[in-house]
Amino acid sequence: MKRILSQCYKELSQFKRDRLTVALAFILPFITLIIFGYAIRLEAKDIPLHIQDFDNTPLSRAYIERLFATNQFIPIAKGSQLSSSDPEEVVDRGLAKVAVVIPPDFSRKIKSEIPVEVQAIVDGSDVNNARVIQNSIRATTLYFLRSSKLQPNTNKVIPRIRLWFNPGRKESLYIVPGLLGIILWIYPSLLAALAMVSEKVQGTIIQVYASNLSATELLLGKGLAYLIIGILEMIFIVGSGMLLWRIGFAGDPILLLISTLIYLTDSVMFGLLIGSRAADRTSAIQAVALIGFLTAFLLSGFIYPLSNIPFPLSLISNIVPARYYLEISRDTFVRGTGWAGVWLFFIILIILGLFIFNAARYTLRRMQLPD
């Protein structure tokens, strides 16, 4: 135990003296939090909409007002419109994502209960955005007709929908807890990988051989040091997120704390595994970025639903620790169900951590370190 603590103290001392590493540990995670927290938006808003109203009646103007009242559309700037105001040209030039053309007999046909066609030209280059626009225009048109008493409400079933957990639809409640899992997987593992590979690059690995330090002691000593750094990162990131986005705990914070300790251990051991196999710092950084960041970002359910991941990539997502920590983090900040809802994810994190630790110890044993 004494040798493990000595190794931990040595790592912390080296970390404190290296200002670049300190910046990597705290400034870059904060920048990542700011960029992703403010840049990622899952709900389409401020969609440029071009209107060509050939009817120009109170009813057509009311329909236009209803479209903009959804807070999803904004009118295109007047100076950006083409001289011809042709809707196809406006969409082709990228000045608007959707153009709506109201025919000259719009009001007359509606009042005569004759079907009238309103043309909507949608930019389909972004499939998700086009689907949002299409559904919004259809729903707005139906609501306009019913609210104006132009179409009787004949529905026998009227759904009363209530959003649970996040009634205000705050995207930060979804993004920021997810970012906690991404950040705590990338940066502690990157720091640990650089520390391990530096032993080989700088030749200080010879001191490890001379001290007869075992592979387990080396892993536990270095891992404990970067686990402490990871805990400080977690406190800094959680505090920043709660301050900037006004989010709070919906469930038991003890659950998040214990799960974070396990998750950080997985992250650090993953970094030590990468560092023990990498030949230099460049390859270590590339390995953490490729294996760690891409899988945590794309295969964890951070943005894209896990059900959308095709086979066989869906199999890889089952061994991504970030996938299970994100469920725990979002439960703590949003749902608040506690241990009853996430205990299985907690167990899986422990199993994955043991697997990563044994893989790293096996790699160090191949470097002729005693077990």
C-alpha positions in Angstrom: 0.0 0.0 0.0 2.9 2.3 0.8 4.3 1.9 -2.7 0.9 2.6 -4.3 0.6 5.9 -2.3 4.2 6.8 -3.2 3.4 6.3 -6.9 0.3 8.4 -6.5 2.2 11.2 -4.8 4.8 11.2 -7.5 2.1 11.5 -10.2 0.3 14.3 -8.4 3.6 16.2 -8.0 4.5 15.9 -11.7 1.0 16.9 -12.6 1.1 20.0 -10.4 4.5 21.1 -11.9 3.2 20.8 -15.6 1.1 23.8 -16.3 0.1 22.5 -19.7 -1.3 19.3 -18.2 -3.2 21.3 -15.6 -4.7 23.4 -18.4 -5.6 20.2 -20.3 -7.3 18.9 -17.2 -9.5 21.9 -16.3 -9.6 24.5 -19.0 -10.3 22.2 -22.0 -13.1 20.4 -20.2 -14.7 23.8 -19.4 -14.3 24.9 -23.0 -15.9 21.6 -24.1 -18.8 22.2 -21.7 -19.4 25.7 -23.0 -19.2 24.8 -26.7 -21.3 21.7 -26.6 -23.7 23.1 -24.0 -24.6 26.2 -26.0 -24.0 24.9 -29.5 -25.9 21.6 -29.6 -29.6 22.2 -30.2 -32.0 19.3 -30.8 -35.1 21.3 -31.5 -35.2 23.3 -34.7 -35.9 27.0 -34.2 -35.6 30.2 -36.1 -36.3 28.5 -39.5 -36.3 31.1 -42.3 -39.7 31.2 -43.9 -40.7 33.0 -47.1 -44.4 33.8 -47.6 -46.0 34.7 -51.0 -49.6 35.7 -50.4 -51.6 36.1 -53.6 -54.9 36.4 -51.6 -53.9 39.2 -49.2 -57.1 39.0 -47.2 -57.7 39.1 -43.4 -58.0 35.3 -43.4 -54.7 34.7 -45.3 -52.9 37.2 -43.0 -54.3 35.4 -40.0 -52.9 32.2 -41.4 -49.5 33.8 -41.8 -49.5 35.1 -38.3 -50.4 31.6 -37.0 -47.4 30.2 -38.8 -45.0 32.7 -37.2 -46.8 32.3 -33.8 -45.3 28.8 -33.5 -41.9 30.4 -32.7 -40.3 28.0 -35.0 -40.3 30.2 -38.1 -38.8 33.7 -38.7 -39.3 35.8 -41.8 -36.4 36.1 -44.1 -34.6 39.5 -44.1 -36.2 41.9 -46.6 -32.8 42.8 -48.1 -32.1 39.1 -48.9 -35.2 38.5 -51.0 -34.9 38.2 -54.7 -36.5 40.9 -56.9 -38.9 38.3 -58.4 -39.7 36.8 -54.9 -40.1 33.5 -56.7 -40.4 30.9 -53.9 -38.4 28.2 -55.7 -35.5 30.7 -56.3 -35.6 31.8 -52.6 -35.2 28.1 -51.5 -32.6 27.3 -54.2 -30.5 30.2 -53.1 -30.7 29.1 -49.5 -32.4 32.3 -48.3 -35.2 30.3 -46.8 -35.7 26.7 -45.6 -39.3 26.8 -46.6 -41.5 28.9 -48.9 -45.3 29.0 -48.5 -47.5 30.1 -51.4 -51.1 31.1 -50.6 -53.3 31.0 -53.7 -55.5 34.0 -54.7 -58.8 32.2 -53.9 -57.6 31.1 -50.5 -60.3 33.0 -48.4 -63.1 32.5 -50.9 -62.7 28.7 -51.1 -62.4 28.2 -47.4 -65.5 30.2 -46.7 -67.3 28.2 -49.4 -66.1 25.0 -47.8 -64.1 24.1 -50.9 -60.7 22.4 -50.5 -57.9 24.8 -51.2 -54.2 23.9 -51.7 -51.4 25.9 -50.0 -48.1 25.1 -51.6 -45.1 24.6 -49.2 -41.6 24.2 -50.8 -39.3 22.7 -48.2 -35.5 22.4 -48.4 -35.0 18.7 -48.0 -31.1 18.8 -47.8 -31.5 18.4 -44.1 -33.8 15.4 -43.6 -34.5 16.0 -39.9 -35.1 19.7 -40.4 -37.4 19.0 -43.3 -39.5 16.6 -41.3 -39.8 19.1 -38.5 -41.0 21.8 -41.0 -43.4 19.4 -42.7 -45.1 18.4 -39.4 -45.2 21.9 -38.1 -46.9 23.3 -41.1 -49.5 20.5 -41.1 -50.2 20.9 -37.4 -50.4 24.7 -37.6 -52.8 24.6 -40.6 -55.1 22.2 -38.8 -55.0 24.3 -35.6 -55.7 27.4 -37.7 -58.8 25.9 -39.2 -60.2 24.7 -35.9 -59.4 27.8 -33.9 -61.0 30.0 -36.7 -64.1 27.6 -36.6 -63.6 26.8 -40.2 -63.4 23.1 -39.6 -65.5 21.4 -36.9 -63.7 19.4 -34.3 -65.0 15.9 -34.8 -62.4 14.1 -32.8 -63.9 11.6 -30.4 -60.7 11.3 -28.5 -58.8 14.4 -27.4 -55.4 13.7 -25.9 -54.3 15.8 -23.0 -50.5 15.6 -23.2 -48.3 16.5 -20.2 -44.5 16.4 -20.4 -43.1 14.6 -17.5 -39.7 15.4 -15.9 -39.0 18.3 -18.2 -42.3 20.3 -18.8 -40.4 23.4 -19.9 -38.6 21.4 -22.6 -35.2 22.7 -21.5 -32.6 21.2 -23.8 -29.9 21.9 -21.2 -31.5 19.2 -19.0 -30.7 16.7 -21.7 -27.4 18.0 -23.0 -25.5 19.1 -19.9 -25.9 15.8 -17.9 -24.9 13.9 -21.0 -21.9 16.2 -21.5 -20.8 15.2 -17.9 -20.3 11.6 -19.1 -18.5 12.6 -22.3 -16.1 15.0 -20.6 -15.3 12.6 -17.7 -14.6 9.9 -20.2 -12.3 11.8 -22.5 -10.0 14.0 -20.3 -9.1 11.7 -17.4 -8.4 8.9 -19.8 -6.3 11.2 -22.0 -4.3 12.5 -19.0 -3.7 8.9 -17.8 -2.6 7.7 -21.3 -0.1 10.6 -21.6 1.3 9.9 -18.1 1.8 6.2 -18.9 3.3 6.7 -22.3 5.6 9.4 -20.9 7.2 6.8 -18.7 8.4 5.0 -21.9 9.2 8.1 -23.9 11.3 9.8 -21.2 12.9 6.5 -20.1 11.6 6.7 -16.5 10.1 3.3 -16.9 13.6 2.0 -16.0 13.0 3.4 -12.4 9.8 1.3 -12.3 11.8 -1.8 -13.2 14.5 -1.0 -10.7 12.0 -0.5 -7.9 10.5 -3.9 -8.6 7.0 -2.3 -8.7 4.4 -4.8 -9.7 1.9 -4.2 -12.6 -1.0 -4.0 -10.1 0.8 -1.5 -7.9 1.8 0.7 -10.9 -1.8 0.7 -12.2 -3.3 1.4 -8.8 -0.7 4.2 -8.0 -1.2 6.0 -11.2 -4.9 5.3 -11.3 -5.4 6.8 -7.8 -3.6 10.0 -8.8 -5.7 10.6 -11.9 -8.9 9.4 -10.1 -8.3 12.3 -7.7 -7.8 14.7 -10.6 -11.0 13.3 -12.2 -13.0 14.0 -9.1 -11.8 17.6 -9.1 -12.8 17.8 -12.7 -16.2 16.4 -11.9 -16.8 19.0 -9.1 -15.7 21.8 -11.4 -17.8 20.7 -14.4 -20.9 19.9 -12.3 -20.6 23.3 -10.5 -20.2 25.1 -13.8 -23.2 23.4 -15.3 -25.4 24.1 -12.4 -24.3 27.8 -12.3 -24.6 28.4 -16.1 -27.7 26.4 -16.9 -29.5 26.5 -13.6 -29.9 22.8 -13.4 -30.1 20.9 -10.1 -30.4 17.4 -8.7 -33.7 15.7 -9.2 -32.6 12.5 -7.5 -30.1 11.3 -4.9 -26.7 12.9 -5.5 -25.0 10.1 -3.5 -25.9 7.8 -6.4 -24.2 10.1 -8.9 -21.1 10.5 -6.6 -20.7 6.7 -6.2 -21.3 6.1 -9.9 -18.9 8.8 -10.9 -16.1 7.2 -8.8 -16.7 3.9 -10.6 -16.9 5.6 -14.0 -13.8 7.7 -13.4 -11.9 4.5 -12.5 -13.0 3.0 -15.8 -11.9 6.1 -17.6 -8.5 6.2 -16.0 -7.9 2.5 -16.4 -8.8 2.9 -20.1 -6.3 5.6 -20.4 -3.6 3.6 -18.7 -4.4 0.7 -21.1 -4.0 2.9 -24.1 -0.8 4.5 -22.7 0.8 1.1 -22.0 0.2 0.0 -25.6 1.0 3.3 -27.4 4.5 3.9 -28.6 4.5 7.7 -28.3 2.2 10.6 -27.2 0.8 11.2 -30.6 -0.4 7.7 -31.0 -1.8 7.8 -27.5 -3.8 10.9 -28.2 -5.1 9.5 -31.5 -6.1 6.3 -29.8 -8.0 8.0 -27.0 -9.7 10.3 -29.6 -10.7 7.5 -31.9 -11.6 4.8 -29.5 -12.7 6.9 -26.5 -14.2 10.1 -27.9 -16.0 8.7 -31.0 -17.5 5.8 -29.2 -18.6 7.9 -26.2 -20.0 10.6 -28.5 -21.7 8.5 -31.1 -22.5 5.2 -29.5 -23.6 6.2 -26.0 -27.0 7.7 -26.7 -25.6 11.2 -26.0 -27.4 12.7 -29.1 -28.7 9.9 -31.2 -31.0 7.2 -29.8 -29.4 3.8 -29.3 -32.3 2.3 -31.3 -31.0 4.2 -34.3 -27.6 2.6 -34.2 -27.4 -0.1 -36.9 -26.0 -3.6 -36.5 -23.2 -4.4 -35.9 -22.3 -1.0 -34.4 -25.1 -1.6 -31.9 -23.0 -4.5 -30.5 -20.1 -2.1 -29.8 -22.4 0.3 -27.9 -23.0 -2.4 -25.3 -19.4 -2.2 -24.1 -19.2 1.6 -24.0 -19.2 2.7 -20.4 -20.4 6.2 -21.3 -23.7 4.6 -22.4 -24.5 3.5 -18.9 -23.1 6.5 -17.0 -25.3 8.8 -19.2 -28.4 7.0 -18.0 -27.3 7.5 -14.3 -26.4 11.1 -14.9 -29.6 12.0 -16.6 -31.6 10.1 -14.0 -30.0 12.1 -11.2 -30.5 15.5 -12.9 -33.8 14.9 -14.7 -35.8 11.8 -13.8 -34.8 11.2 -10.2 -35.9 7.6 -10.0 -32.9 6.6 -7.9 -31.3 3.2 -7.4 -34.4 1.4 -8.5 -34.1 2.7 -12.0 -30.4 2.5 -12.6 -28.9 -0.2 -10.5 -28.2 -2.4 -13.5 -26.2 0.3 -15.2 -24.1 0.7 -12.0 -23.3 -3.1 -12.0 -22.3 -3.0 -15.7 -19.9 -0.1 -15.0 -18.2 -2.2 -12.4 -17.9 -5.2 -14.7 -16.5 -3.1 -17.5 -14.0 -1.5 -15.1 -12.8 -4.9 -14.0 -12.4 -6.0 -17.6 -10.4 -2.8 -18.5 -8.2 -3.1 -15.4 -7.3 -6.8 -16.2 -6.5 -5.9 -19.8 -4.2 -3.1 -18.6 -2.5 -5.4 -16.1 -2.0 -8.0 -18.7 -0.4 -5.5 -21.0 2.0 -4.3 -18.3 2.9 -7.9 -17.5 4.0 -8.3 -21.2 6.3 -5.4 -20.5 8.1 -7.7 -18.0 6.6 -6.0 -15.0 5.9 -8.5 -12.2 2.3 -9.2 -11.4 
